[in-house]
Amino acid sequence: MSVPELDAAEITQLLADHSAWSLSRAGKAITRTFQFKDFSEAWGFMSRVALLAEAQDHHPEWFNVYAKVEVTLTTHDAGDIGGLSARDAKLARAIDGLF
């Protein structure tokens, strides 16, 4: 079952509400890079995000190198080929709250 994609106005509002995130993948995703003091802090953050993501049944794509964590949010079953949905906005808000 397809999840409704955000429209242009909703994406604009999402970026206004979460200015540290940027559009990626031709507007089908948002990405944010988080910088920490060390690997332990980065891993702890990822663990807390993982618990949030599991509770929301919406999981980020991420990349970690030492103290840096890059998070990408997209909804693979949004629209015809994937895109941004309310799930991404909700998880971005939760992740921002942890940071």
CORLINHU-V906796 format. One record per backbone hydrogen bond with DSSP energy under -0.5 kcal/mol. CO is the residue of the C=O (numbers start at 1). NH is the residue of the N-H. If there is no record, write none. Layout:
co: {CO & CO}
nh: {NH & NH}
This chain:
co: {3 & 7 & 8 & 9 & 10 & 11 & 12 & 13 & 14 & 16 & 18 & 22 & 24 & 24 & 25 & 29 & 30 & 31 & 32 & 34 & 38 & 39 & 40 & 41 & 42 & 43 & 44 & 45 & 46 & 47 & 48 & 49 & 50 & 51 & 52 & 53 & 53 & 54 & 61 & 63 & 65 & 67 & 68 & 69 & 69 & 70 & 71 & 72 & 73 & 74 & 75 & 75 & 77 & 78 & 83 & 84 & 85 & 85 & 86 & 87 & 88 & 89 & 90 & 91 & 92 & 93 & 94 & 95 & 95}
nh: {79 & 11 & 12 & 13 & 14 & 15 & 16 & 17 & 18 & 19 & 21 & 31 & 28 & 29 & 28 & 24 & 73 & 22 & 71 & 69 & 42 & 43 & 44 & 45 & 46 & 47 & 48 & 49 & 50 & 51 & 52 & 53 & 54 & 55 & 56 & 57 & 58 & 57 & 72 & 70 & 68 & 36 & 65 & 34 & 71 & 63 & 32 & 61 & 30 & 76 & 78 & 83 & 3 & 82 & 75 & 6 & 88 & 89 & 90 & 91 & 92 & 93 & 94 & 95 & 96 & 97 & 98 & 98 & 99}
